[in-house]
Amino acid sequence: MSETQTIASAQAENKTPRLETDLKEIAQDLVRRAMTGGATAAEAVAREGDEFSTTVRLGQVETLKESGARSIGVRVFFGKRAASTYSSDFSREGLERMLKSALELAKITSEDPFGGIPEARQLGSLSGALDLYHEDVYSLPGEARIDYARRAEKAAMDFDPRIKNSEGGSFDAATGRKVLVNSHGFVGEYRRSYCSVAAIPIAQDEKGNMQRDFWFSVARSLAKLESAEEVGKVAAQRTVRRLGARKAKTAHVPVIFDPMVSASILEHIFEGVNGDSVYRGASFLAGKLGQKIAGDTVTVIDDGTMPGGFGTATYTAKKLGLETTANASRGLAGTPGIGPGNYFLQPGARTPKQMIADVKEGLYVTEFLGHGANLVTGDYSRGASGLWISGGELTYPVEEITVAGNLKEMFFHISEVANDLEFRGSVAAPTIRIDGLTVGGE
C-alpha cells in the first residue's frame, strides 16, 4: 500500500496487536519543538499501517507477507531555507535525533524563494464519513485470504482447456492512518483501507504460441470486492481472445482505447498541466492557460473529496503566480510533489459495443508497451496490442503494432466517450474513441 513504508518486523497473525501510537500527539510535539528550536515554520507527517499480500501459483502458495509499519517525517524552515528528515524510530532519542538533523540542515541549505507551507487561509478539512476505511479488509483469517487468491487462479484455469499455465492469483489487504500537523495550527488525519484480488493466466494454442492477460478487482471494503471467481473468469476471457494474434496492416484508422489503457491518455493531460513542468517550459501545454485544449466530448474532473474514492484525502502555484489547486502530494520527506485526487474522464451515454459498431475498420487497444509520449512536444508513439475492428465487430487479435499521433491533436480528436467508467484506482477513464491516429504494422 502506498500509504505505508514496510519495515522488516512481520507480525504473526495470532500475536497481540501492537498498540496504536498516538501519532497526532507525537506530530504536534515535533512541530512545537521545531518552533522552539528557532524554526520559522514547520510541519510533520506521521503514518502507520498493516498490510497482507499473498500470491498462489498453480494452487500452491508462492509468496506470503504480513507486516506492520510506522514512520514519521518533519520539514522545517528558517525563512526561505528548508530541510526534512524522517525515521521509523519512535523512541524519544530517535525523534530528537531526527528533529535536530532537520534543524541543522535547514540552516545551511540554499534559499528557495517559493518555499514554505500553505498559508492558514488555504488549509481545510472534510467533515463527515468519507467511506475510506473498513475494518472488514482484515476480517478474514490467513487461510481464507490465501483461498481468495487460489479461487481466482482456479476459475481462470478451469475456464478454457487452452489455459495451461499461470503467473498466479493474488490477494492483498492493507490499512493505514496518516496525520499531518503544521505550525499554522492545522491538525488533520485520515484512515484508509484497501483490498484486491487478481489473476494472470497464460493460454497456449495448438502451435505452442502463448499469450497472457490479467484482471483484478480493488475496493475499500471486502464487501465491495468482486468475487474471486468473476475475476478469474474475466482474466481468462481476456487471455484467450489474444490467441492467434498477428500484425495488422499499416493504416490511418479510428482507435478505441479499452478502459485499462484510456486512463493513460488522461494521465498525459495531468502531466501536461503539471505546474512544475509548465514553469520549466517542459510541457506541450505550456502557455495554454485559458485556452481550449480538447474536444467538446472531453470533460476532465479532479475531485479529492469523493466519498470512498481511491484519491480522497485532504508549492508549484507560487512559481507561476497562481493559487494552489490543492494537488500537493506529501511524503515523509522532501518537497511535496504534485498528484491527482480522484481524477477521471466524465462518461458519455453509449456502451462500448455501440461505439465499436460505428467503426468500419479500426483498432481496439487493450495493452500499451513501453513509454512513447514526449511531454515537451506532445509526439506520441507506443507499442500496442489488441483486437482489429472490421464491420463494427471485434474480429481478430493483433500485436507488434504501434499507435502514433500527437497529444495536442489527439485530445481534440477524442470523438466519443463511452458510459463504462469504473474506478480501480485514483485515475479512471471509460472506453474512448480517438480519430486520426496512425496504426503501424506490416
C-alpha positions as semicolon CSV with decimal commas, in nm:
position;residue;x (nm);y (nm);z (nm)
1;M;0,000;0,000;0,000
2;S;0,142;0,340;-0,094
3;E;0,041;0,495;0,239
4;T;0,285;0,280;0,437
5;Q;0,656;0,219;0,437
6;T;0,707;-0,151;0,505
7;I;0,954;-0,249;0,775
8;A;1,107;-0,586;0,838
9;S;0,921;-0,678;1,155
10;A;0,639;-0,901;1,026
11;Q;0,355;-0,962;1,269
12;A;0,229;-1,315;1,307
13;E;-0,147;-1,341;1,282
14;N;-0,205;-1,472;1,633
15;K;0,017;-1,220;1,812
16;T;-0,126;-0,949;2,033
17;P;-0,197;-0,644;1,814
18;R;0,053;-0,362;1,865
19;L;-0,082;-0,060;2,050
20;E;-0,186;0,224;1,824
21;T;0,066;0,503;1,853
22;D;-0,074;0,846;1,931
23;L;0,056;0,984;1,604
24;K;-0,128;1,311;1,639
25;E;0,029;1,394;1,976
26;I;0,379;1,299;1,859
27;A;0,347;1,507;1,540
28;Q;0,217;1,810;1,731
29;D;0,503;1,781;1,979
30;L;0,759;1,769;1,697
31;V;0,620;2,088;1,542
32;R;0,623;2,265;1,880
33;R;0,981;2,164;1,944
34;A;1,086;2,270;1,595
35;M;0,943;2,620;1,655
36;T;1,107;2,635;1,997
37;G;1,433;2,542;1,825
38;G;1,416;2,857;1,611
39;A;1,226;2,740;1,300
40;T;1,001;2,999;1,137
41;A;0,763;2,727;1,015
42;A;0,735;2,351;1,044
43;E;0,519;2,054;0,953
44;A;0,518;1,687;1,050
45;V;0,369;1,383;0,877
46;A;0,320;1,050;1,057
47;R;0,196;0,718;0,922
48;E;0,119;0,372;1,048
49;G;-0,047;0,071;0,894
50;D;-0,061;-0,301;0,827
51;E;-0,054;-0,497;0,504
52;F;-0,104;-0,852;0,387
53;S;-0,011;-0,995;0,048
54;T;-0,013;-1,345;-0,097
55;T;0,039;-1,499;-0,440
56;V;-0,072;-1,850;-0,529
57;R;0,067;-2,015;-0,841
58;L;-0,072;-2,342;-0,977
59;G;-0,257;-2,389;-0,649
60;Q;0,047;-2,352;-0,426
61;V;0,138;-2,055;-0,208
62;E;0,434;-1,881;-0,372
63;T;0,463;-1,565;-0,159
64;L;0,313;-1,463;0,172
65;K;0,380;-1,139;0,354
66;E;0,222;-0,975;0,657
67;S;0,382;-0,668;0,805
68;G;0,325;-0,357;1,008
69;A;0,492;-0,019;0,964
70;R;0,508;0,320;1,125
71;S;0,716;0,620;1,029
72;I;0,733;0,995;1,080
73;G;0,887;1,288;0,898
74;V;0,943;1,655;0,976
75;R;1,008;1,956;0,749
76;V;1,139;2,280;0,900
77;F;1,200;2,629;0,762
78;F;1,438;2,906;0,856
79;G;1,296;3,181;0,638
80;K;1,331;3,051;0,281
81;R;1,570;2,773;0,379
82;A;1,418;2,429;0,438
83;A;1,517;2,072;0,521
84;S;1,336;1,750;0,602
85;T;1,420;1,422;0,774
86;Y;1,226;1,106;0,855
87;S;1,257;0,798;1,074
88;S;1,084;0,479;1,183
89;D;1,240;0,511;1,530
90;F;0,970;0,647;1,762
91;S;1,184;0,645;2,076
92;R;1,240;0,984;2,239
93;E;1,606;0,970;2,140
94;G;1,521;0,877;1,782
95;L;1,271;1,161;1,741
96;E;1,513;1,409;1,899
97;R;1,790;1,300;1,664
98;M;1,561;1,333;1,360
99;L;1,446;1,684;1,456
100;K;1,797;1,803;1,538
101;S;1,920;1,689;1,197
102;A;1,640;1,877;1,020
103;L;1,709;2,198;1,213
104;E;2,082;2,183;1,145
105;L;2,037;2,106;0,775
106;A;1,784;2,385;0,723
107;K;2,036;2,645;0,840
108;I;2,289;2,553;0,572
109;T;2,072;2,480;0,267
110;S;2,029;2,731;-0,013
111;E;1,721;2,954;-0,016
112;D;1,412;2,872;-0,220
113;P;1,217;3,193;-0,288
114;F;0,899;2,988;-0,343
115;G;0,938;2,761;-0,042
116;G;0,702;2,748;0,255
117;I;0,396;2,572;0,391
118;P;0,044;2,672;0,279
119;E;-0,099;2,983;0,438
120;A;-0,362;2,933;0,707
121;R;-0,641;3,054;0,474
122;Q;-0,554;2,776;0,228
123;L;-0,595;2,498;0,481
124;G;-0,910;2,298;0,533
125;S;-1,055;1,957;0,607
126;L;-1,355;1,745;0,514
127;S;-1,614;1,660;0,775
128;G;-1,840;1,358;0,788
129;A;-1,783;0,998;0,686
130;L;-1,573;0,971;0,370
131;D;-1,609;0,592;0,347
132;L;-1,233;0,542;0,322
133;Y;-1,185;0,288;0,600
134;H;-1,349;-0,051;0,656
135;E;-1,232;-0,297;0,917
136;D;-1,358;-0,594;0,716
137;V;-1,047;-0,595;0,493
138;Y;-0,873;-0,765;0,786
139;S;-1,172;-0,975;0,895
140;L;-1,061;-1,295;0,721
141;P;-0,821;-1,546;0,874
142;G;-0,498;-1,604;0,684
143;E;-0,613;-1,923;0,514
144;A;-0,927;-1,754;0,382
145;R;-0,717;-1,474;0,232
146;I;-0,498;-1,731;0,059
147;D;-0,813;-1,906;-0,062
148;Y;-0,922;-1,583;-0,234
149;A;-0,607;-1,594;-0,446
150;R;-0,638;-1,969;-0,507
151;R;-1,002;-1,940;-0,618
152;A;-0,924;-1,659;-0,863
153;E;-0,649;-1,863;-1,027
154;K;-0,857;-2,181;-1,035
155;A;-1,152;-2,003;-1,201
156;A;-0,916;-1,881;-1,473
157;M;-0,751;-2,222;-1,522
158;D;-1,088;-2,401;-1,538
159;F;-1,238;-2,159;-1,792
160;D;-1,074;-2,298;-2,107
161;P;-0,850;-2,602;-2,176
162;R;-0,610;-2,376;-2,367
163;I;-0,518;-2,208;-2,039
164;K;-0,234;-2,434;-1,934
165;N;-0,025;-2,214;-1,706
166;S;-0,049;-1,916;-1,477
167;E;0,154;-1,634;-1,329
168;G;-0,068;-1,668;-1,026
169;G;-0,366;-1,543;-0,836
170;S;-0,318;-1,284;-0,564
171;F;-0,495;-1,124;-0,270
172;D;-0,386;-0,808;-0,091
173;A;-0,523;-0,616;0,204
174;A;-0,393;-0,309;0,384
175;T;-0,497;-0,042;0,632
176;G;-0,326;0,286;0,703
177;R;-0,351;0,604;0,905
178;K;-0,189;0,937;0,820
179;V;-0,157;1,254;1,030
180;L;-0,044;1,599;0,914
181;V;0,034;1,882;1,158
182;N;0,184;2,222;1,086
183;S;0,280;2,540;1,267
184;H;-0,026;2,730;1,139
185;G;-0,231;2,523;1,381
186;F;-0,357;2,269;1,127
187;V;-0,410;1,916;1,259
188;G;-0,564;1,664;1,019
189;E;-0,578;1,288;0,977
190;Y;-0,749;1,013;0,783
191;R;-0,760;0,634;0,776
192;R;-0,775;0,419;0,466
193;S;-0,832;0,053;0,388
194;Y;-0,773;-0,142;0,071
195;C;-0,815;-0,495;-0,064
196;S;-0,769;-0,652;-0,406
197;V;-0,785;-0,984;-0,588
198;A;-0,621;-1,061;-0,924
199;A;-0,540;-1,340;-1,168
200;I;-0,286;-1,367;-1,453
201;P;-0,350;-1,679;-1,665
202;I;-0,138;-1,798;-1,961
203;A;-0,302;-1,958;-2,265
204;Q;-0,136;-2,170;-2,536
205;D;-0,263;-2,250;-2,886
206;E;-0,209;-2,569;-3,090
207;K;0,115;-2,426;-3,234
208;G;0,259;-2,366;-2,889
209;N;0,223;-1,987;-2,904
210;M;0,143;-1,836;-2,564
211;Q;-0,046;-1,529;-2,453
212;R;-0,112;-1,376;-2,113
213;D;-0,352;-1,119;-1,975
214;F;-0,498;-1,029;-1,638
215;W;-0,792;-0,894;-1,448
216;F;-0,837;-0,759;-1,097
217;S;-1,080;-0,602;-0,856
218;V;-0,994;-0,345;-0,591
219;A;-1,211;-0,189;-0,320
220;R;-1,203;-0,009;0,013
221;S;-1,417;-0,285;0,164
222;L;-1,412;-0,661;0,129
223;A;-1,790;-0,647;0,083
224;K;-1,745;-0,442;-0,237
225;L;-1,477;-0,664;-0,390
226;E;-1,575;-0,864;-0,698
227;S;-1,583;-1,239;-0,637
228;A;-1,262;-1,430;-0,695
229;E;-1,446;-1,648;-0,945
230;E;-1,560;-1,350;-1,154
231;V;-1,209;-1,201;-1,156
232;G;-1,063;-1,533;-1,272
233;K;-1,327;-1,570;-1,543
234;V;-1,268;-1,223;-1,689
235;A;-0,891;-1,274;-1,676
236;A;-0,934;-1,597;-1,873
237;Q;-1,162;-1,435;-2,132
238;R;-0,914;-1,152;-2,188
239;T;-0,629;-1,403;-2,224
240;V;-0,798;-1,649;-2,462
241;R;-0,909;-1,376;-2,701
242;R;-0,543;-1,289;-2,763
243;L;-0,457;-1,630;-2,907
244;G;-0,367;-1,625;-3,277
245;A;-0,259;-1,260;-3,267
246;R;-0,094;-1,121;-3,579
247;K;0,024;-0,789;-3,718
248;A;-0,219;-0,551;-3,878
249;K;-0,168;-0,356;-4,199
250;T;-0,040;-0,001;-4,153
251;A;-0,343;0,229;-4,171
252;H;-0,488;0,563;-4,068
253;V;-0,796;0,450;-3,871
254;P;-1,010;0,522;-3,564
255;V;-0,861;0,374;-3,247
256;I;-1,072;0,270;-2,948
257;F;-0,899;0,254;-2,610
258;D;-1,007;-0,007;-2,356
259;P;-1,053;0,148;-2,006
260;M;-0,734;-0,027;-1,893
261;V;-0,536;0,192;-2,135
262;S;-0,758;0,500;-2,179
263;A;-0,656;0,619;-1,832
264;S;-0,302;0,666;-1,967
265;I;-0,432;0,936;-2,204
266;L;-0,590;1,109;-1,906
267;E;-0,259;1,094;-1,721
268;H;-0,089;1,275;-2,008
269;I;-0,331;1,565;-1,962
270;F;-0,240;1,582;-1,592
271;E;0,130;1,567;-1,674
272;G;0,080;1,842;-1,929
273;V;-0,075;2,081;-1,675
274;N;0,172;1,989;-1,400
275;G;0,275;2,329;-1,267
276;D;0,641;2,234;-1,236
277;S;0,660;2,120;-1,599
278;V;0,480;2,434;-1,717
279;Y;0,716;2,655;-1,514
280;R;1,018;2,486;-1,674
281;G;0,866;2,510;-2,021
282;A;0,880;2,132;-2,044
283;S;0,513;2,076;-2,124
284;F;0,329;2,066;-2,454
285;L;0,052;2,260;-2,276
286;A;0,274;2,546;-2,154
287;G;0,116;2,883;-2,233
288;K;-0,229;2,730;-2,286
289;L;-0,393;2,864;-1,969
290;G;-0,744;2,980;-2,055
291;Q;-0,736;2,813;-2,395
292;K;-0,930;2,513;-2,521
293;I;-0,708;2,202;-2,535
294;A;-0,957;1,923;-2,613
295;G;-1,279;1,848;-2,798
296;D;-1,631;1,904;-2,668
297;T;-1,664;1,538;-2,571
298;V;-1,390;1,575;-2,308
299;T;-1,470;1,680;-1,951
300;V;-1,195;1,601;-1,701
301;I;-1,269;1,611;-1,328
302;D;-1,024;1,605;-1,037
303;D;-1,213;1,570;-0,709
304;G;-1,022;1,486;-0,392
305;T;-1,340;1,485;-0,181
306;M;-1,536;1,192;-0,327
307;P;-1,659;0,955;-0,054
308;G;-1,486;0,619;-0,088
309;G;-1,255;0,746;-0,362
310;F;-0,909;0,598;-0,405
311;G;-0,765;0,950;-0,429
312;T;-0,964;1,114;-0,150
313;A;-0,751;1,294;0,112
314;T;-0,718;1,628;0,221
315;Y;0,405;2,465;-0,398
316;T;0,426;2,495;-0,755
317;A;0,146;2,750;-0,789
318;K;0,371;3,008;-0,620
319;K;0,625;2,984;-0,900
320;L;0,356;3,061;-1,156
321;G;0,196;3,335;-0,950
322;L;-0,123;3,130;-0,918
323;E;-0,336;2,995;-0,636
324;T;-0,279;2,637;-0,524
325;T;-0,515;2,373;-0,665
326;A;-0,465;2,150;-0,358
327;N;-0,278;1,888;-0,560
328;A;0,030;1,871;-0,342
329;S;0,125;1,511;-0,268
330;R;0,318;1,493;0,058
331;G;0,553;1,213;0,153
332;L;0,755;1,178;0,470
333;A;1,050;1,382;0,346
334;G;1,146;1,619;0,071
335;T;0,946;1,887;-0,107
336;P;0,585;1,794;-0,179
337;G;0,520;1,668;-0,530
338;I;0,210;1,704;-0,746
339;G;-0,054;1,435;-0,770
340;P;-0,420;1,388;-0,867
341;G;-0,712;1,328;-0,634
342;N;-0,995;1,125;-0,785
343;Y;-0,909;1,212;-1,142
344;F;-1,141;1,090;-1,415
345;L;-1,295;1,148;-1,756
346;Q;-1,666;1,212;-1,739
347;P;-1,852;0,921;-1,909
348;G;-2,078;0,951;-2,212
349;A;-2,414;0,792;-2,287
350;R;-2,345;0,492;-2,513
351;T;-2,196;0,149;-2,442
352;P;-1,855;0,040;-2,576
353;K;-2,034;-0,213;-2,800
354;Q;-2,240;0,066;-2,960
355;M;-1,924;0,270;-3,008
356;I;-1,742;-0,021;-3,177
357;A;-2,041;-0,086;-3,404
358;D;-1,982;0,253;-3,572
359;V;-1,627;0,164;-3,681
360;K;-1,589;0,004;-4,025
361;E;-1,213;-0,056;-3,988
362;G;-1,012;0,027;-3,679
363;L;-0,818;-0,088;-3,375
364;Y;-0,934;-0,173;-3,023
365;V;-0,631;-0,133;-2,793
366;T;-0,610;-0,350;-2,481
367;E;-0,244;-0,300;-2,390
368;F;0,036;-0,049;-2,442
369;L;0,404;-0,137;-2,419
370;G;0,677;0,098;-2,304
371;H;0,667;0,476;-2,275
372;G;0,641;0,665;-2,601
373;A;0,498;1,009;-2,516
374;N;0,719;1,318;-2,545
375;L;0,562;1,558;-2,298
376;V;0,761;1,854;-2,432
377;T;0,646;1,826;-2,795
378;G;0,339;1,607;-2,748
379;D;0,465;1,349;-3,000
380;Y;0,310;1,010;-2,924
381;S;0,418;0,665;-3,044
382;R;0,362;0,348;-2,841
383;G;0,379;-0,023;-2,900
384;A;0,037;-0,183;-2,864
385;S;-0,171;-0,497;-2,887
386;G;-0,544;-0,551;-2,904
387;L;-0,820;-0,655;-3,144
388;W;-0,889;-0,545;-3,500
389;I;-1,233;-0,398;-3,570
390;S;-1,398;-0,478;-3,902
391;G;-1,759;-0,409;-3,992
392;G;-1,836;-0,287;-3,642
393;E;-1,718;-0,611;-3,477
394;L;-1,407;-0,724;-3,290
395;T;-1,261;-0,975;-3,539
396;Y;-0,908;-1,098;-3,465
397;P;-0,628;-1,023;-3,217
398;V;-0,330;-0,809;-3,323
399;E;0,013;-0,749;-3,171
400;E;0,353;-0,598;-3,252
401;I;0,198;-0,276;-3,380
402;T;0,239;0,092;-3,294
403;V;-0,011;0,372;-3,240
404;A;0,116;0,718;-3,331
405;G;-0,005;1,078;-3,326
406;N;0,043;1,400;-3,130
407;L;-0,120;1,462;-2,794
408;K;-0,218;1,819;-2,882
409;E;-0,425;1,683;-3,172
410;M;-0,535;1,361;-3,001
411;F;-0,726;1,546;-2,728
412;F;-0,927;1,731;-2,993
413;H;-0,987;1,407;-3,182
414;I;-1,149;1,221;-2,891
415;S;-1,475;1,179;-3,081
416;E;-1,668;0,975;-2,823
417;V;-1,651;0,863;-2,462
418;A;-1,843;0,553;-2,351
419;N;-2,052;0,503;-2,037
420;D;-1,834;0,235;-1,868
421;L;-1,646;0,443;-1,610
422;E;-1,520;0,228;-1,319
423;F;-1,271;0,329;-1,052
424;R;-0,995;0,074;-0,999
425;G;-0,759;0,339;-0,868
426;S;-0,743;0,716;-0,826
427;V;-0,725;0,771;-1,205
428;A;-1,004;0,631;-1,422
429;A;-1,148;0,670;-1,771
430;P;-1,417;0,494;-1,975
431;T;-1,365;0,344;-2,320
432;I;-1,275;0,626;-2,561
433;R;-1,252;0,665;-2,940
434;I;-0,978;0,877;-3,098
435;D;-0,982;0,951;-3,470
436;G;-0,689;1,042;-3,690
437;L;-0,424;0,809;-3,547
438;T;-0,175;0,601;-3,743
439;V;-0,158;0,228;-3,668
440;G;0,179;0,095;-3,779
441;G;0,207;-0,272;-3,867
442;E;0,301;-0,458;-4,184
